Amino acid sequence: MDVHNAFLHGDLHEDVYMKLPPGFHASQPSHVCKLKKSLYGLKQAPRCWFARLSSALINFGFRQSSCDHSFFTFFVHEVQMMVLVYVDDLIICGNNSAAILCFKEYLSKCFHMKDLGHLKYFLGVEVARNSSGIFLCQRKYELDIIQEVGLLGAQPVATPLEQNHQLGLATGRYIDQPDRYRRLVGRLIYLCFTRPELSYCVHTLSQFMQQPREEHWNAAIRIVRYLKGSPGQGILLKSTSDFQLHGWCDSDWAGCPLTRRSTTGWVVFLGHSPISWKTKKQHTVSRSSAEAEYRSMATTCCELKWLRSLLADLGISHKGPMHLHCDSQAALHIAKNPVFHERTKHIEVDCHFIRNEILQGTIQPSYVPTQEQLADILTKALGRHQFQTLLNKLGIRNPHAPP
């Protein structure tokens, strides 16, 4: 559902004054208007609108999630409803059609609403549903990028980034239109919502926004050529998946040639479907590959705990420990063994909380060979064979491609 003129519904709690609008002839020209409601352009407007909407949802009986404040749940007897809010767009789902209809009528009384029907398109993400599950992709968005760059007739490539690239040490001339590069990389960042295999390359290119060189522009064009060969590729949330969380984490030790900081990459599965992933440069320089992997494990553990809490807000109890797969035996020994004091005393204390999670049975770490590490695709540029192998294991599909 969509709310018309959402920011006009908010109630102001501060004193805000406005000049008299043109065309309004007042008996006291020196007077001004005191606003009672928010207006578009006020810095308070988004917050006021969300406070008003939250109040309306809570009055109906919804509970605001402590893990995601834009997510609301309603559990009364056998009726279950969930609402996800993004500014003035609402996704509503539940197990009772009559209850959903009643809730929509309530919202229409509170605000001027527009019912857009079944969810098919949301914030640039296309949603398709069948007996296999729910498929998410950004096909139209990808084709718009390809057309904007002018590569509709270009030759596709099999991987988004060349293996063993040296983009951090590029010495080519600076490009004449850096704004064009920034716009393209910005659009590619949004595409990572449904294309996890692009996370590492987009992460790499986004480090050169200030002064991009020719090599960086050519690398961005290569990503678009990769999209040309696989438009419409996305994620299938399988209907047969269970509710067990599995995390895969990896790191590229000292991968940045300029700062020698390592890169963390992780992906979390709910059953057989990827639901969360990230590529990020670590904040500090690690002294060993084991330390870099250990920091990656700690970061992934945080995400697993948050997702477990989010499942609890959905009324789903996660049974058993959450599995965390790592390809570093040394990092696993550090996590399971708090005795390596000389090797780990310099590591920040907040990284060591993973030891408590393992002792409490919340996290169950396990070793996985490097060739089978799914998060490897999020930390480095791979060759064609390994890239396609991990892509298939991630569950990335293209329903528009011929079988």
C-alpha positions as CSV (number, residue, x, y, z in Angstrom):
1,M,0.0,0.0,0.0
2,D,1.1,3.6,-0.7
3,V,0.3,6.7,1.4
4,H,-0.5,9.9,-0.4
5,N,1.3,13.0,0.9
6,A,2.7,11.1,3.8
7,F,4.9,13.9,5.2
8,L,1.8,16.1,5.6
9,H,0.4,13.8,8.3
10,G,3.1,14.3,10.9
11,D,2.4,16.3,14.1
12,L,5.0,18.9,14.9
13,H,6.3,19.1,18.5
14,E,8.6,22.0,17.9
15,D,7.8,25.7,17.2
16,V,8.2,26.1,13.5
17,Y,7.2,29.3,11.7
18,M,6.6,30.0,8.0
19,K,6.3,33.1,5.9
20,L,2.9,33.9,4.5
21,P,2.6,32.1,1.1
22,P,2.4,34.3,-2.1
23,G,-1.1,35.3,-3.0
24,F,-2.4,35.3,0.6
25,H,-3.4,38.9,1.6
26,A,-3.5,39.3,5.4
27,S,-4.5,42.2,7.5
28,Q,-1.2,41.9,9.3
29,P,1.5,41.5,6.7
30,S,4.2,41.3,9.4
31,H,2.6,38.2,10.8
32,V,3.9,34.7,10.1
33,C,2.3,31.2,10.2
34,K,2.9,28.7,13.0
35,L,2.9,25.2,11.6
36,K,0.8,22.5,13.4
37,K,1.6,19.8,10.8
38,S,4.8,18.9,9.1
39,L,5.5,20.0,5.5
40,Y,7.7,18.5,2.8
41,G,11.2,20.1,3.1
42,L,11.2,20.2,6.9
43,K,14.0,18.2,8.4
44,Q,11.6,16.9,11.0
45,A,9.0,15.7,8.4
46,P,10.3,12.1,8.0
47,R,10.5,11.5,11.7
48,C,7.1,13.1,12.4
49,W,5.5,10.9,9.7
50,F,7.0,7.7,11.0
51,A,6.0,8.6,14.6
52,R,2.4,9.1,13.4
53,L,2.3,5.9,11.4
54,S,3.9,3.9,14.3
55,S,1.3,5.2,16.6
56,A,-1.5,4.2,14.3
57,L,-0.1,0.7,13.9
58,I,0.4,0.2,17.7
59,N,-3.2,1.5,18.4
60,F,-4.5,-1.3,16.1
61,G,-2.5,-3.9,18.1
62,F,0.8,-4.2,16.3
63,R,4.1,-4.5,18.1
64,Q,7.2,-2.7,16.9
65,S,10.2,-5.0,16.4
66,S,13.2,-4.2,18.6
67,C,15.5,-5.6,15.9
68,D,14.1,-3.5,13.0
69,H,12.0,-0.5,14.0
70,S,10.4,-0.4,10.5
71,F,8.9,-3.9,11.1
72,F,5.6,-4.5,12.9
73,T,4.0,-7.7,13.9
74,F,0.4,-8.6,15.0
75,F,-0.3,-11.9,16.8
76,V,-3.8,-12.4,18.2
77,H,-5.1,-15.9,18.7
78,E,-4.7,-17.6,15.2
79,V,-4.3,-14.3,13.3
80,Q,-0.8,-13.3,12.2
81,M,0.0,-10.1,10.3
82,M,3.3,-8.4,9.5
83,V,3.9,-4.9,8.1
84,L,7.2,-3.6,6.7
85,V,7.5,0.1,6.3
86,Y,9.7,2.1,3.9
87,V,8.8,5.8,4.2
88,D,5.3,5.9,2.6
89,D,5.3,2.3,1.2
90,L,3.9,-0.6,3.2
91,I,4.1,-4.3,2.6
92,I,1.4,-6.2,4.4
93,C,1.2,-10.0,4.8
94,G,-0.7,-12.4,7.0
95,N,-2.5,-15.7,7.2
96,N,-6.1,-14.3,7.4
97,S,-7.5,-12.4,4.4
98,A,-10.4,-11.0,6.5
99,A,-8.1,-9.6,9.1
100,I,-5.9,-8.0,6.4
101,L,-8.9,-6.4,4.8
102,C,-10.0,-5.0,8.1
103,F,-6.6,-3.6,8.7
104,K,-6.5,-2.0,5.3
105,E,-9.8,-0.3,6.0
106,Y,-8.4,1.0,9.3
107,L,-5.4,2.5,7.5
108,S,-7.6,4.1,4.9
109,K,-9.5,5.8,7.7
110,C,-6.3,7.1,9.3
111,F,-4.6,8.2,6.0
112,H,-5.3,8.6,2.3
113,M,-4.1,5.2,1.1
114,K,-3.8,3.5,-2.3
115,D,-4.0,-0.3,-2.5
116,L,-1.5,-1.5,-5.1
117,G,-2.6,-5.2,-4.9
118,H,-0.4,-8.2,-4.6
119,L,3.3,-7.5,-4.3
120,K,5.0,-7.6,-7.7
121,Y,7.4,-4.6,-7.6
122,F,8.9,-2.9,-4.6
123,L,11.7,-0.3,-4.6
124,G,13.0,-1.5,-7.9
125,V,12.9,-5.2,-6.9
126,E,10.7,-7.5,-8.9
127,V,8.8,-10.2,-7.0
128,A,7.5,-13.4,-8.6
129,R,5.9,-16.3,-6.8
130,N,5.1,-19.9,-7.7
131,S,5.1,-23.3,-6.0
132,S,8.9,-23.3,-5.8
133,G,9.0,-20.2,-3.7
134,I,9.5,-16.4,-4.1
135,F,11.9,-15.1,-6.7
136,L,13.5,-11.6,-6.3
137,C,15.4,-9.9,-9.1
138,Q,16.0,-6.4,-10.6
139,R,15.8,-7.3,-14.3
140,K,14.3,-3.9,-15.4
141,Y,16.8,-2.0,-13.3
142,E,19.7,-4.0,-14.8
143,L,18.5,-3.4,-18.4
144,D,18.2,0.3,-17.6
145,I,21.8,0.4,-16.5
146,I,23.0,-1.5,-19.7
147,Q,21.0,0.9,-21.9
148,E,22.2,4.0,-20.1
149,V,25.8,3.0,-20.5
150,G,25.2,2.1,-24.2
151,L,26.1,-1.6,-24.0
152,L,23.0,-3.3,-25.3
153,G,25.0,-4.7,-28.2
154,A,28.2,-5.4,-26.2
155,Q,29.8,-8.8,-25.9
156,P,29.0,-10.3,-22.5
157,V,31.8,-11.6,-20.1
158,A,31.6,-14.6,-17.7
159,T,33.0,-12.8,-14.6
160,P,32.3,-9.3,-13.3
161,L,36.0,-8.6,-12.4
162,E,39.3,-9.8,-13.8
163,Q,41.2,-12.2,-11.6
164,N,44.4,-10.8,-10.0
165,H,43.4,-7.3,-10.8
166,Q,45.6,-4.3,-9.6
167,L,42.9,-1.6,-9.4
168,G,44.4,-0.3,-6.1
169,L,47.7,0.4,-7.9
170,A,46.2,1.9,-11.1
171,T,48.3,4.7,-12.7
172,G,46.2,5.6,-15.7
173,R,45.0,9.1,-16.3
174,Y,42.0,10.4,-14.4
175,I,38.8,10.2,-16.4
176,D,37.2,13.4,-17.7
177,Q,33.7,12.8,-16.2
178,P,34.0,11.4,-12.7
179,D,30.4,12.1,-12.0
180,R,29.4,9.5,-14.6
181,Y,31.6,6.9,-12.8
182,R,30.0,7.8,-9.5
183,R,26.5,7.5,-10.9
184,L,27.3,4.1,-12.4
185,V,28.9,2.7,-9.3
186,G,26.0,4.1,-7.2
187,R,23.5,2.2,-9.3
188,L,25.6,-1.0,-9.1
189,I,25.6,-0.7,-5.3
190,Y,21.8,-0.8,-5.3
191,L,21.9,-3.8,-7.6
192,C,23.8,-5.8,-4.9
193,F,20.5,-6.2,-3.1
194,T,19.7,-9.2,-5.3
195,R,23.1,-10.0,-6.8
196,P,25.5,-11.0,-4.0
197,E,28.2,-12.0,-6.5
198,L,28.7,-8.3,-7.3
199,S,29.4,-7.3,-3.7
200,Y,33.2,-7.6,-3.9
201,C,33.7,-5.9,-7.3
202,V,31.3,-3.0,-6.4
203,H,33.0,-2.7,-3.0
204,T,36.4,-2.4,-4.8
205,L,35.2,0.2,-7.3
206,S,33.5,2.3,-4.6
207,Q,36.9,3.1,-3.1
208,F,37.9,5.3,-6.1
209,M,34.9,7.6,-6.2
210,Q,36.9,10.7,-5.6
211,Q,39.4,10.4,-8.4
212,P,38.6,7.4,-10.7
213,R,41.1,6.5,-13.3
214,E,40.6,4.8,-16.7
215,E,41.3,1.4,-15.2
216,H,38.5,1.9,-12.7
217,W,36.0,3.0,-15.5
218,N,36.9,0.0,-17.6
219,A,36.3,-2.3,-14.6
220,A,32.9,-0.7,-14.1
221,I,32.1,-1.3,-17.8
222,R,33.1,-4.9,-17.4
223,I,30.5,-5.4,-14.6
224,V,27.9,-4.0,-17.0
225,R,29.0,-6.4,-19.7
226,Y,28.7,-9.2,-17.1
227,L,25.1,-8.1,-16.5
228,K,24.5,-8.1,-20.2
229,G,25.0,-11.9,-20.1
230,S,22.7,-12.5,-17.1
231,P,19.9,-9.9,-16.9
232,G,17.2,-11.0,-14.5
233,Q,19.4,-13.2,-12.4
234,G,18.4,-13.2,-8.7
235,I,17.5,-15.0,-5.5
236,L,15.0,-17.8,-5.1
237,L,13.6,-18.0,-1.5
238,K,12.6,-21.7,-1.6
239,S,9.2,-22.7,-0.2
240,T,10.8,-25.9,1.1
241,S,13.5,-24.3,3.1
242,D,13.7,-24.8,6.9
243,F,14.4,-22.1,9.4
244,Q,18.0,-23.0,10.3
245,L,20.6,-20.2,10.0
246,H,24.0,-21.0,8.4
247,G,26.8,-18.5,8.1
248,W,29.8,-18.6,5.8
249,C,32.7,-16.2,6.4
250,D,36.0,-15.5,4.7
251,S,38.7,-12.9,4.6
252,D,41.3,-11.7,2.1
253,W,44.3,-11.0,4.3
254,A,46.1,-7.7,3.6
255,G,44.2,-7.5,0.3
256,C,44.3,-3.7,0.0
257,P,47.7,-2.8,-1.5
258,L,47.5,0.8,-0.1
259,T,46.5,0.2,3.5
260,R,47.2,-3.5,3.9
261,R,43.9,-3.9,5.6
262,S,42.0,-7.2,5.1
263,T,38.6,-7.7,3.5
264,T,35.7,-9.5,5.2
265,G,33.0,-11.3,3.4
266,W,30.1,-13.3,4.7
267,V,26.8,-14.7,3.6
268,V,24.0,-16.1,5.8
269,F,21.5,-18.7,4.6
270,L,18.0,-19.4,5.9
271,G,17.7,-23.0,5.0
272,H,18.8,-23.2,1.4
273,S,18.3,-19.5,0.5
274,P,20.8,-16.6,1.0
275,I,19.2,-13.8,2.9
276,S,22.1,-11.6,4.1
277,W,25.6,-10.9,2.8
278,K,28.3,-8.3,2.9
279,T,31.8,-7.3,1.7
280,K,33.6,-4.8,3.9
281,K,37.2,-3.7,4.5
282,Q,38.3,-4.4,8.1
283,H,39.0,-1.4,10.3
284,T,42.4,-2.4,11.5
285,V,45.4,-4.1,10.0
286,S,45.6,-7.8,10.9
287,R,49.0,-9.3,11.8
288,S,48.1,-12.7,10.3
289,S,45.6,-14.5,8.1
290,A,44.3,-16.3,11.2
291,E,43.5,-12.9,12.9
292,A,41.8,-11.6,9.7
293,E,39.6,-14.8,9.6
294,Y,38.9,-14.5,13.3
295,R,37.6,-10.9,12.9
296,S,35.5,-12.1,10.0
297,M,34.0,-14.8,12.3
298,A,33.1,-12.2,14.9
299,T,31.4,-10.0,12.4
300,T,29.4,-12.9,11.0
301,C,28.4,-14.0,14.5
302,C,26.9,-10.5,15.1
303,E,24.8,-10.9,12.0
304,L,23.7,-14.4,12.9
305,K,22.6,-13.2,16.4
306,W,20.6,-10.3,14.9
307,L,18.9,-12.6,12.4
308,R,18.0,-15.0,15.1
309,S,16.3,-12.2,17.1
310,L,14.5,-11.1,14.0
311,L,13.1,-14.7,13.5
312,A,11.9,-14.5,17.1
313,D,10.0,-11.4,16.3
314,L,8.4,-13.3,13.5
315,G,7.3,-15.9,15.9
316,I,9.8,-18.5,14.7
317,S,12.0,-20.2,17.3
318,H,15.4,-21.2,16.0
319,K,16.1,-24.7,17.2
320,G,19.7,-25.7,17.9
321,P,22.9,-23.8,17.3
322,M,23.6,-21.6,14.3
323,H,26.4,-23.0,12.1
324,L,29.3,-20.9,11.1
325,H,31.6,-22.2,8.4
326,C,35.2,-21.0,8.2
327,D,38.1,-22.2,6.0
328,S,40.9,-21.3,8.6
329,Q,41.9,-24.0,11.1
330,A,43.9,-21.4,13.0
331,A,41.0,-19.0,13.4
332,L,38.8,-21.9,14.6
333,H,41.4,-22.9,17.2
334,I,41.5,-19.3,18.5
335,A,37.7,-19.2,18.7
336,K,37.4,-22.5,20.5
337,N,40.6,-22.1,22.6
338,P,41.0,-19.1,24.9
339,V,44.6,-20.1,25.7
340,F,46.5,-18.4,22.8
341,H,47.1,-15.3,24.9
342,E,50.4,-14.2,23.3
343,R,48.8,-14.4,19.8
344,T,45.5,-12.8,20.6
345,K,46.0,-10.3,23.4
346,H,46.3,-7.4,20.9
347,I,42.9,-8.2,19.3
348,E,40.0,-6.0,20.4
349,V,38.0,-7.4,23.2
350,D,34.7,-7.1,21.2
351,C,36.0,-9.7,18.8
352,H,36.3,-12.3,21.6
353,F,32.6,-12.4,22.4
354,I,32.3,-15.2,19.8
355,R,34.1,-17.5,22.3
356,N,31.2,-17.0,24.7
357,E,28.7,-17.8,22.0
358,I,30.5,-21.0,21.2
359,L,30.7,-22.0,24.9
360,Q,27.0,-21.3,25.3
361,G,26.1,-23.4,22.3
362,T,24.6,-20.5,20.3
363,I,27.3,-20.8,17.6
364,Q,28.7,-24.0,16.2
365,P,31.8,-23.3,14.2
366,S,33.0,-25.8,11.6
367,Y,35.8,-26.1,9.1
368,V,35.2,-26.0,5.3
369,P,37.8,-26.4,2.6
370,T,38.7,-23.2,0.7
371,Q,37.4,-24.6,-2.6
372,E,33.9,-25.0,-0.9
373,Q,33.9,-21.7,1.0
374,L,30.9,-19.9,-0.4
375,A,32.0,-16.5,1.0
376,D,35.1,-16.7,-1.1
377,I,33.2,-15.0,-3.9
378,L,32.7,-12.0,-1.6
379,T,36.4,-11.4,-0.9
380,K,38.3,-11.7,-4.1
381,A,38.0,-11.9,-7.9
382,L,37.8,-15.5,-9.0
383,G,38.4,-17.4,-12.2
384,R,35.5,-18.4,-14.4
385,H,35.2,-22.0,-13.2
386,Q,35.3,-21.3,-9.5
387,F,33.1,-18.3,-9.9
388,Q,30.3,-20.2,-11.6
389,T,30.7,-23.1,-9.1
390,L,30.2,-20.8,-6.1
391,L,27.4,-18.9,-7.9
392,N,25.4,-22.1,-8.3
393,K,26.0,-23.1,-4.7
394,L,24.8,-19.6,-3.6
395,G,21.5,-20.4,-5.2
396,I,21.5,-17.5,-7.7
397,R,19.1,-18.3,-10.5
398,N,18.0,-16.8,-13.8
399,P,14.3,-17.8,-14.5
400,H,14.4,-16.0,-17.8
401,A,17.3,-18.1,-19.1
402,P,16.4,-21.2,-21.2
403,P,16.7,-24.5,-19.2
